[in-house]
Amino acid sequence: MNINISLIGQIITFLILVWFVNRYLWGPLTQMMADRSRRIADGLAAAERGRHELLRAESRVQELLDKAKA
């Protein structure tokens, strides 16, 4: 196998690319995805709380209407 200077240059360039992607792209990208996932989970939890509050309010309104009719 003939290893020449071009192959060594390509290996070095590839390693620099891997380091650059790992340092400047992968970390921030995974952080943004985690933040987005957390925001989505918070939004879904807030929607669920809102739905429960709506059900409680509707039952309270029905109780008041029944009381007013009686």
N, C-alpha and C positions, 0 to 999 in steps of 0.2 A: 504494500500500500504506500502510495507516494503522498506524503503530507507536505504541501507547499505553503508558502506564505499567504496565499489567497484563502486557504481553508482556515488558517489561524486567525486571519483578519475577520472572516465571517463568524467564527466562534466568539471572538472578542466583541464584535458588534452585536451579536445575538445576546450575549450576557449583559451588555450595557442596556439593551432594550428591555430585557427581563427585569433588571434592577429598576429602570425608570418606571416601567408599568407598575411594578410592585410598590414602589415608593410614592409615586405621585398620582396614580390612577386607581389602583385596586383598593387601597385604604379608604380614601374619600368616597369611592363608589359604594363600598360595603356600608360605610357609615350613613350615607344618604338613603340606602335601601332600608337599613334598620330604622332610621328616623321615620321614613314613609310608612313602614309597617306599623310602627308604634302609633302614628297619627291615625291610620286606618282603624286600628283596634280601638283607640280612644273614641273615634267617631261612631263606630258600631256600638260601643258601650253607651254613649250618649243617646243614640237613637233608641236603644232598648229602654233606657231610663225614661226617655220622653214618652215612649209607648205605654209604659206602666203608669206614668203620671196621667196620661190621657184616659186610660181605663179607669183610674181612680176618680178623676174629675167627672167622667161620664156617669159613673155609679152614684157619685155625690149629687149630681144634677137630677138623676132619676129619683133619688131619695127625696130631694127637696120638692120635686114636682108631685110625687105621690103624697107627701105631707101637705102640700098646698091644696091638693084636690080633696083631701079628707076633711 
